Amino acid sequence: MFDSSARLNFGPLPDLEAELDRLFSQLPEGTVTTFGQLANAFGDIKAASWIGRQLKTEAGRARWPWHRVTLVDGRLPGSNSELHALQSALLQREGIAVREHRVSTEIMQQRFDSSAPLQQLRETQEQLQQAQLLNPGEPLEDNWMTIAGLDVAYPKSTLARAAYIEIERRTGQILYQQQITSPCRFPYIPGYLSYREIPVLLELLGAVLQERPLADVMMIDGSGRLHPRQFGIACHLGMLLQHPTLGVSKKLLTGKLRPETDDRLSTPVDLLSEPSAGYAIGQTKSSNRLFVSPGHRLSTDQARNIALETWDQHPLPDPTYYADRLTRNKPLQ
């Protein structure tokens, strides 16, 4: 069972907008950089898409010198002719020549002094993943009685709505539900979902614990071991709480389905470093498949069996199906 004294505070998260302030302070007039160079300064090229989204907003263009960011070959980004004309005018005002919507790559800023916040977050996950390998915790017993589904939705880009639905194993009856809405503290960047969603999930679970113990096992809408770092949100949350968890995802983030199997309803997914890290499961041979993997204190087979046992007529297993509907304020039945 979950120890209610366990820490439910996720701790401080890096202020990525403040980091972008610091990077742009190192980019004087007469120079340009690329989305990739800025992303590398954050510690992961995957931040490039988030940076691009920030610089497209009216608030972002008022805050940062967006016009000093180009593509890697010096081309101005996008295809909007009016925006190209504005960016060209701003660059030329700073003494930068623009020819055929392109600037010289010789004036590009290649290096930045940065704290590499995403690299730090990635290293934290890697350390937790290694700690989990060394101390996997007491495995869940097969006579578990209750399961909870957890999901997060975003009614606005700055707000997260998290839901918890507890179901009785024997009857499939909904025993309890809880929902909270909280400000987002971290943006969406591929590979860093834990840092976006776990803070609001911990807040949600804190509300649950004020009224009752947590369910015996928790099913998270997201990945477990089937993750580029073998440490998806189900692993991260389970490790923090030392509680049994599994992840169920509609997308396979990493790994390959084992080709020699004929069982489309339950196909092992292999990673290079971990055979059978999870399963692709389906209700019928022609149905869409889901990808299930253990998060914490479960074996791969246990995670698969729990997902299949709780998957009835809905597109998702009942725990995450109901949690998803609750996050969107839809009727559960």
Sine and cosine of phi, psi and omega as CSV:
sin_phi,cos_phi,sin_psi,cos_psi,sin_omega,cos_omega
0.00,0.00,0.38,-0.93,-0.03,-1.00
-0.95,0.30,0.70,-0.71,0.05,-1.00
-1.00,0.09,0.93,-0.38,-0.08,-1.00
-0.90,0.43,-0.22,0.97,0.05,-1.00
-0.99,0.10,-0.09,1.00,-0.01,-1.00
-0.88,0.48,0.52,-0.85,-0.06,-1.00
-0.94,0.35,0.82,-0.57,0.03,-1.00
-0.97,-0.24,0.12,0.99,0.04,-1.00
-0.99,-0.12,0.87,-0.49,-0.06,-1.00
-0.95,0.31,-0.30,0.95,0.00,-1.00
1.00,-0.01,0.05,-1.00,-0.07,-1.00
-0.94,0.35,0.56,-0.83,0.10,-1.00
-0.91,-0.40,0.51,-0.86,0.00,-1.00
-0.91,0.41,0.57,-0.82,0.07,-1.00
-1.00,0.02,0.99,-0.13,-0.09,-1.00
-0.93,0.36,-0.52,0.85,0.04,-1.00
-0.93,0.38,-0.62,0.79,0.06,-1.00
-0.91,0.41,-0.59,0.81,0.06,-1.00
-0.91,0.42,-0.63,0.78,0.05,-1.00
-0.90,0.43,-0.59,0.81,0.11,-0.99
-0.83,0.55,-0.73,0.68,-0.05,-1.00
-0.90,0.43,-0.63,0.78,-0.01,-1.00
-0.93,0.38,-0.69,0.72,-0.01,-1.00
-0.93,0.37,-0.43,0.90,0.06,-1.00
-0.92,0.40,-0.31,0.95,0.03,-1.00
-1.00,-0.10,0.12,0.99,-0.06,-1.00
-0.90,-0.43,1.00,0.03,-0.10,-0.99
-0.97,0.25,0.17,-0.98,0.10,-0.99
-0.85,0.53,0.57,-0.82,-0.01,-1.00
1.00,0.00,0.00,1.00,0.05,-1.00
-0.77,-0.64,0.32,-0.95,0.08,-1.00
-0.70,-0.71,0.18,-0.98,0.12,-0.99
-0.59,-0.81,-0.06,-1.00,-0.01,-1.00
-0.87,-0.50,0.29,-0.96,0.08,-1.00
-0.86,0.51,-0.62,0.79,-0.01,-1.00
-0.91,0.41,-0.65,0.76,0.01,-1.00
-0.91,0.41,-0.65,0.76,0.06,-1.00
-0.90,0.43,-0.69,0.73,0.00,-1.00
-0.89,0.46,-0.66,0.75,0.03,-1.00
-0.88,0.47,-0.57,0.82,0.05,-1.00
-0.92,0.40,-0.48,0.88,0.09,-1.00
-0.96,0.28,-0.31,0.95,0.03,-1.00
0.96,-0.29,0.05,1.00,0.02,-1.00
-0.28,-0.96,0.79,-0.62,0.00,-1.00
-0.87,0.49,-0.36,0.93,-0.01,-1.00
-0.91,0.41,-0.24,0.97,0.04,-1.00
-0.96,0.27,-0.17,0.99,-0.07,-1.00
-0.86,0.51,-0.65,0.76,-0.03,-1.00
-0.92,0.39,-0.61,0.79,0.06,-1.00
-0.90,0.43,-0.68,0.73,0.03,-1.00
-0.87,0.49,-0.68,0.73,0.03,-1.00
-0.86,0.50,-0.68,0.74,0.02,-1.00
-0.90,0.43,-0.64,0.77,0.01,-1.00
-0.89,0.46,-0.67,0.74,-0.08,-1.00
-0.98,0.21,-0.15,0.99,0.06,-1.00
-1.00,0.06,-0.33,0.95,-0.06,-1.00
-0.98,0.18,0.42,-0.91,0.04,-1.00
-0.88,0.47,-0.67,0.75,0.01,-1.00
-0.90,0.43,-0.63,0.78,0.01,-1.00
-0.91,0.41,-0.63,0.78,-0.01,-1.00
-0.95,0.30,-0.41,0.91,0.09,-1.00
-0.98,0.21,-0.46,0.89,-0.08,-1.00
-1.00,0.00,-0.61,0.79,-0.12,-0.99
-0.85,-0.52,0.46,-0.89,0.07,-1.00
-0.97,0.24,0.95,0.31,-0.11,-0.99
-0.85,0.53,-0.47,0.88,-0.09,-1.00
-0.93,0.36,-0.22,0.98,0.00,-1.00
-1.00,0.01,0.21,0.98,0.00,-1.00
-0.91,-0.42,0.81,-0.58,-0.03,-1.00
-0.80,-0.60,-0.01,-1.00,0.15,-0.99
-0.98,0.20,0.16,-0.99,-0.15,-0.99
-0.90,0.44,-0.46,0.89,0.02,-1.00
-1.00,-0.06,0.19,0.98,0.04,-1.00
1.00,-0.03,-0.11,0.99,0.01,-1.00
-0.94,0.35,0.54,-0.84,0.10,-0.99
-0.95,0.30,0.67,-0.74,-0.09,-1.00
-0.96,0.29,0.41,-0.91,0.09,-1.00
0.99,0.16,-0.04,-1.00,-0.03,-1.00
-0.79,-0.62,0.17,0.98,-0.01,-1.00
-0.98,0.19,0.92,-0.40,-0.08,-1.00
-0.91,0.42,-0.59,0.80,0.02,-1.00
-0.92,0.40,-0.64,0.77,0.02,-1.00
-0.93,0.36,-0.62,0.79,0.08,-1.00
-0.87,0.49,-0.66,0.75,-0.01,-1.00
-0.90,0.43,-0.67,0.74,0.02,-1.00
-0.91,0.42,-0.72,0.70,0.00,-1.00
-0.89,0.45,-0.67,0.75,0.02,-1.00
-0.87,0.49,-0.69,0.72,-0.02,-1.00
-0.90,0.44,-0.67,0.74,0.01,-1.00
-0.91,0.40,-0.63,0.77,0.03,-1.00
-0.93,0.37,-0.68,0.73,0.00,-1.00
-0.91,0.42,-0.54,0.84,0.06,-1.00
-0.90,0.44,-0.44,0.90,0.02,-1.00
-1.00,-0.08,0.16,0.99,0.06,-1.00
1.00,0.04,0.26,0.97,-0.01,-1.00
-0.98,-0.17,0.81,-0.58,0.02,-1.00
-0.97,0.25,0.71,-0.71,0.04,-1.00
-0.83,-0.56,0.87,-0.49,0.00,-1.00
-0.81,-0.59,0.84,-0.55,0.00,-1.00
0.79,0.61,0.75,0.66,0.05,-1.00
0.86,0.51,0.60,0.80,-0.04,-1.00
-0.57,-0.82,0.58,-0.81,0.09,-1.00
-0.91,-0.42,0.25,-0.97,0.01,-1.00
-0.95,0.31,0.68,-0.73,0.04,-1.00
-0.96,0.28,-0.17,0.98,-0.03,-1.00
-0.95,0.33,-0.32,0.95,-0.03,-1.00
-0.99,-0.15,0.20,0.98,-0.05,-1.00
-0.98,0.22,0.69,-0.72,0.12,-0.99
-0.98,0.20,0.87,-0.50,-0.10,-0.99
-0.99,-0.13,-0.49,0.87,-0.09,-1.00
-0.78,-0.62,0.55,-0.83,0.04,-1.00
-0.74,-0.67,0.51,-0.86,0.16,-0.99
-1.00,0.08,0.91,-0.40,-0.13,-0.99
-0.59,-0.81,0.42,-0.91,0.08,-1.00
-0.99,0.11,-0.05,1.00,0.00,-1.00
0.74,0.67,0.88,0.48,-0.12,-0.99
-0.88,0.48,-0.58,0.81,-0.01,-1.00
-0.94,0.35,-0.56,0.83,0.07,-1.00
-0.89,0.46,-0.63,0.77,0.03,-1.00
-0.90,0.43,-0.68,0.74,0.02,-1.00
-0.90,0.43,-0.64,0.77,0.01,-1.00
-0.91,0.42,-0.66,0.75,0.01,-1.00
-0.91,0.42,-0.58,0.81,0.06,-1.00
-0.88,0.47,-0.71,0.71,0.04,-1.00
-0.88,0.47,-0.66,0.75,0.00,-1.00
-0.90,0.43,-0.61,0.79,0.04,-1.00
-0.92,0.40,-0.66,0.75,0.04,-1.00
-0.91,0.42,-0.61,0.79,0.01,-1.00
-0.90,0.44,-0.66,0.75,0.04,-1.00
-0.92,0.39,-0.62,0.79,0.04,-1.00
-0.90,0.43,-0.58,0.81,0.02,-1.00
-0.92,0.39,-0.62,0.79,0.04,-1.00
-0.90,0.44,-0.62,0.79,-0.02,-1.00
-0.97,0.24,-0.51,0.86,-0.04,-1.00
-0.68,-0.74,0.99,0.17,-0.07,-1.00
-0.95,0.32,-0.17,0.98,0.03,-1.00
0.99,0.12,0.20,-0.98,-0.01,-1.00
-0.94,0.34,0.80,-0.60,-0.05,-1.00
-0.92,0.38,0.49,-0.87,0.05,-1.00
-0.91,0.41,0.72,-0.69,0.08,-1.00
-0.97,0.24,0.50,-0.87,-0.08,-1.00
-0.95,0.31,-0.17,0.98,-0.01,-1.00
-1.00,-0.08,0.50,0.87,0.04,-1.00
-0.87,0.50,0.48,-0.88,-0.14,-0.99
-0.93,-0.38,-0.51,0.86,-0.10,-1.00
-0.71,-0.70,0.47,-0.88,0.03,-1.00
-0.67,-0.74,0.60,-0.80,0.03,-1.00
-0.87,-0.49,0.62,-0.79,0.14,-0.99
-0.98,-0.22,0.67,-0.75,0.01,-1.00
-0.81,-0.59,0.69,-0.72,0.02,-1.00
-0.51,-0.86,0.38,-0.93,0.03,-1.00
-0.75,-0.66,0.72,-0.69,0.10,-0.99
-0.82,-0.57,0.19,-0.98,-0.09,-1.00
-0.77,-0.64,1.00,-0.01,0.03,-1.00
-0.88,0.47,-0.47,0.88,0.14,-0.99
-0.67,-0.75,0.35,-0.94,-0.04,-1.00
-0.89,0.46,-0.38,0.92,-0.03,-1.00
-0.98,-0.22,0.03,1.00,-0.05,-1.00
-0.81,-0.58,0.63,-0.78,0.08,-1.00
-0.88,-0.47,0.69,-0.73,0.09,-1.00
-0.89,-0.46,0.88,-0.47,-0.06,-1.00
-0.94,-0.35,0.59,-0.81,-0.05,-1.00
-0.74,-0.68,0.55,-0.83,0.03,-1.00
-0.76,-0.65,0.83,-0.56,0.03,-1.00
-0.81,-0.59,0.84,-0.54,0.01,-1.00
-0.96,-0.27,0.73,-0.68,-0.09,-1.00
-0.82,-0.58,0.63,-0.78,0.09,-1.00
-0.99,0.17,0.74,-0.67,-0.07,-1.00
-0.90,0.44,-0.71,0.71,-0.15,-0.99
-0.92,0.39,-0.66,0.75,-0.11,-0.99
-0.96,-0.28,-0.29,0.96,-0.11,-0.99
0.97,0.26,0.16,0.99,-0.04,-1.00
-0.98,0.22,0.64,-0.77,0.09,-1.00
-0.97,0.26,0.86,-0.51,-0.04,-1.00
-1.00,-0.08,-0.50,0.87,-0.16,-0.99
-0.27,-0.96,0.51,-0.86,0.09,-1.00
-0.59,-0.81,0.52,-0.85,0.01,-1.00
-0.53,-0.84,0.56,-0.83,-0.01,-1.00
-0.56,-0.83,0.62,-0.79,0.11,-0.99
-0.67,-0.75,0.40,-0.92,0.13,-0.99
-0.84,-0.54,0.74,-0.67,-0.11,-0.99
-0.56,-0.83,0.48,-0.88,0.05,-1.00
-0.89,0.46,0.60,-0.80,0.11,-0.99
-0.96,0.30,0.72,-0.69,0.01,-1.00
-0.97,-0.26,-0.08,1.00,-0.08,-1.00
-0.48,-0.88,0.63,-0.78,-0.05,-1.00
-0.98,0.19,0.16,-0.99,0.09,-1.00
-0.99,0.15,0.88,-0.48,0.13,-0.99
-0.71,-0.70,0.82,-0.57,-0.05,-1.00
-0.80,0.60,0.73,-0.68,0.01,-1.00
1.00,-0.05,-0.12,0.99,-0.06,-1.00
-0.81,-0.58,0.50,0.86,-0.03,-1.00
-0.87,0.50,-0.56,0.83,0.00,-1.00
-0.82,0.57,-0.68,0.74,-0.08,-1.00
-0.96,0.29,-0.32,0.95,0.07,-1.00
-1.00,0.08,-0.63,0.78,-0.18,-0.98
-0.97,-0.26,-0.48,0.88,-0.06,-1.00
-0.89,0.45,-0.62,0.78,0.03,-1.00
-0.82,0.57,-0.69,0.72,0.00,-1.00
-0.96,0.28,-0.53,0.85,0.06,-1.00
-0.92,0.40,-0.62,0.79,0.04,-1.00
-0.92,0.40,-0.61,0.79,0.08,-1.00
-0.89,0.46,-0.67,0.74,0.04,-1.00
-0.88,0.48,-0.74,0.67,-0.04,-1.00
-0.92,0.40,-0.50,0.87,0.11,-0.99
-0.89,0.46,-0.64,0.77,0.05,-1.00
-0.92,0.40,-0.63,0.78,0.03,-1.00
-0.89,0.46,-0.72,0.69,-0.08,-1.00
-0.92,0.40,-0.33,0.94,0.10,-1.00
-0.94,0.35,-0.30,0.95,-0.08,-1.00
-0.90,-0.44,-0.43,0.90,-0.08,-1.00
-0.19,-0.98,0.28,-0.96,0.12,-0.99
-0.93,0.36,0.33,-0.94,0.07,-1.00
-0.95,0.31,0.39,-0.92,0.08,-1.00
-0.88,0.48,0.32,-0.95,-0.05,-1.00
-0.87,0.49,-0.59,0.81,-0.02,-1.00
-0.61,-0.80,0.53,-0.85,-0.03,-1.00
-0.85,-0.53,0.74,-0.67,0.04,-1.00
-0.97,-0.24,0.84,-0.54,-0.08,-1.00
-0.96,-0.27,0.69,-0.73,0.13,-0.99
-0.97,0.26,1.00,-0.06,-0.07,-1.00
0.34,-0.94,-0.16,-0.99,-0.10,-1.00
-0.99,-0.11,0.43,-0.90,0.17,-0.99
-0.96,-0.29,-0.94,-0.35,0.01,-1.00
-0.95,0.32,-0.38,0.93,0.02,-1.00
-0.98,0.19,0.96,0.27,-0.13,-0.99
-0.54,-0.84,0.53,-0.85,-0.02,-1.00
-0.79,0.61,-0.50,0.86,0.05,-1.00
-0.95,-0.30,0.25,0.97,-0.04,-1.00
0.81,0.59,0.56,0.83,-0.05,-1.00
-0.43,-0.90,0.93,0.36,0.02,-1.00
-0.97,0.23,-0.11,-0.99,-0.11,-0.99
-0.88,0.48,-0.56,0.83,0.01,-1.00
-0.92,0.39,-0.59,0.81,0.08,-1.00
-0.93,0.38,-0.73,0.68,-0.09,-1.00
-0.88,0.47,-0.74,0.67,-0.01,-1.00
-0.92,0.39,-0.69,0.72,0.01,-1.00
-0.89,0.46,-0.63,0.78,0.00,-1.00
-0.92,0.39,-0.67,0.75,0.02,-1.00
-0.88,0.47,-0.64,0.76,-0.07,-1.00
-1.00,-0.03,-0.22,0.97,-0.13,-0.99
0.81,0.59,0.76,0.65,-0.09,-1.00
-0.74,-0.67,0.56,-0.83,0.00,-1.00
-0.90,0.44,0.78,-0.63,0.00,-1.00
-0.61,-0.79,0.42,-0.91,0.19,-0.98
-0.64,-0.77,0.41,-0.91,0.03,-1.00
-0.92,-0.39,0.65,-0.76,0.08,-1.00
-0.80,-0.61,0.84,-0.54,-0.10,-1.00
-0.78,-0.63,0.51,-0.86,0.06,-1.00
-0.99,0.10,-0.22,0.98,-0.02,-1.00
-0.84,-0.55,0.58,-0.82,0.08,-1.00
-1.00,-0.07,0.93,-0.37,-0.06,-1.00
-0.98,0.18,-0.47,0.89,-0.04,-1.00
-0.33,-0.95,0.32,-0.95,0.03,-1.00
0.99,-0.10,0.18,-0.98,0.00,-1.00
-0.75,-0.66,0.63,-0.78,0.07,-1.00
-0.93,0.36,0.67,-0.74,-0.02,-1.00
-0.92,0.39,0.85,-0.53,-0.16,-0.99
-0.96,0.27,-0.43,0.90,-0.15,-0.99
-0.99,0.14,-0.10,1.00,-0.03,-1.00
-0.99,0.15,0.57,-0.82,0.06,-1.00
-0.97,-0.24,-0.01,1.00,-0.07,-1.00
-1.00,-0.09,1.00,-0.07,-0.01,-1.00
-0.93,0.37,-0.37,0.93,-0.03,-1.00
-0.96,0.28,-0.33,0.94,-0.02,-1.00
-0.40,-0.92,1.00,-0.04,-0.08,-1.00
-0.93,-0.37,0.82,-0.57,0.03,-1.00
-0.89,0.46,0.56,-0.83,0.10,-1.00
-0.92,-0.39,0.84,-0.54,-0.05,-1.00
-0.98,-0.22,0.66,-0.75,0.23,-0.97
-0.98,-0.21,0.33,-0.94,0.01,-1.00
-0.85,0.52,-0.62,0.78,-0.06,-1.00
-0.99,-0.16,-0.02,1.00,-0.07,-1.00
-0.45,-0.90,0.99,-0.12,0.10,-1.00
-0.88,0.47,0.57,-0.82,0.03,-1.00
0.80,0.60,0.79,0.62,0.05,-1.00
-0.97,0.24,-0.30,0.95,0.01,-1.00
-0.19,-0.98,-0.18,-0.98,-0.01,-1.00
-0.69,-0.73,0.55,-0.83,0.29,-0.96
-1.00,-0.07,0.82,-0.57,-0.07,-1.00
-0.83,-0.55,0.48,-0.88,0.04,-1.00
-0.56,-0.83,0.35,-0.93,0.04,-1.00
-0.99,0.12,-0.58,0.82,0.06,-1.00
-0.69,-0.72,0.18,-0.98,-0.02,-1.00
-0.92,0.38,-0.35,0.94,-0.02,-1.00
-0.97,-0.25,-0.04,1.00,-0.07,-1.00
-0.99,0.15,0.33,-0.94,0.12,-0.99
-0.89,0.45,0.57,-0.82,-0.04,-1.00
-0.99,-0.17,0.46,-0.89,0.13,-0.99
-0.92,-0.39,0.30,-0.95,-0.06,-1.00
-0.85,-0.53,0.89,-0.45,-0.09,-1.00
-0.89,-0.45,0.63,-0.77,0.05,-1.00
-0.45,-0.89,0.42,-0.91,-0.02,-1.00
-0.93,0.36,0.54,-0.84,0.12,-0.99
-0.98,-0.17,-0.88,0.47,-0.01,-1.00
-0.45,-0.89,0.62,-0.78,0.07,-1.00
0.86,0.51,0.48,0.87,0.10,-0.99
-0.70,-0.71,0.53,-0.85,0.19,-0.98
-0.99,0.12,0.23,-0.97,0.03,-1.00
-0.88,0.48,-0.67,0.74,0.01,-1.00
-0.92,0.40,-0.62,0.79,0.06,-1.00
-0.87,0.49,-0.69,0.72,0.00,-1.00
-0.88,0.48,-0.71,0.70,0.04,-1.00
-0.87,0.49,-0.73,0.68,-0.07,-1.00
-0.90,0.44,-0.62,0.78,0.01,-1.00
-0.92,0.40,-0.68,0.74,0.01,-1.00
-0.89,0.45,-0.69,0.72,-0.01,-1.00
-0.93,0.36,-0.62,0.78,-0.02,-1.00
-0.90,0.43,-0.55,0.84,-0.07,-1.00
-0.99,-0.14,0.15,0.99,-0.02,-1.00
-0.97,-0.23,0.93,-0.38,-0.06,-1.00
-0.93,-0.36,-0.92,-0.40,-0.10,-0.99
-1.00,-0.08,-0.05,1.00,-0.07,-1.00
-1.00,0.03,0.26,-0.97,0.02,-1.00
-0.92,0.40,-0.34,0.94,0.01,-1.00
-0.79,-0.61,0.31,-0.95,0.18,-0.98
-0.81,0.58,0.54,-0.84,-0.13,-0.99
-0.79,0.61,-0.68,0.73,-0.05,-1.00
-0.86,0.52,-0.75,0.66,-0.02,-1.00
-0.98,0.18,-0.42,0.91,0.08,-1.00
-0.89,0.45,-0.76,0.65,-0.01,-1.00
-0.92,0.38,-0.63,0.78,0.03,-1.00
-0.89,0.46,-0.66,0.75,0.04,-1.00
-0.87,0.50,-0.69,0.72,-0.01,-1.00
-0.91,0.41,-0.60,0.80,0.00,-1.00
-0.92,0.39,-0.59,0.81,0.02,-1.00
-0.91,0.41,-0.43,0.90,-0.02,-1.00
-0.98,-0.21,0.21,0.98,0.03,-1.00
0.83,0.56,0.63,0.78,0.05,-1.00
-0.97,-0.24,0.46,-0.89,0.03,-1.00
-0.84,0.54,0.62,-0.78,-0.05,-1.00
-0.97,0.23,-0.43,0.90,-0.03,-1.00
-0.92,-0.39,0.00,0.00,0.00,0.00
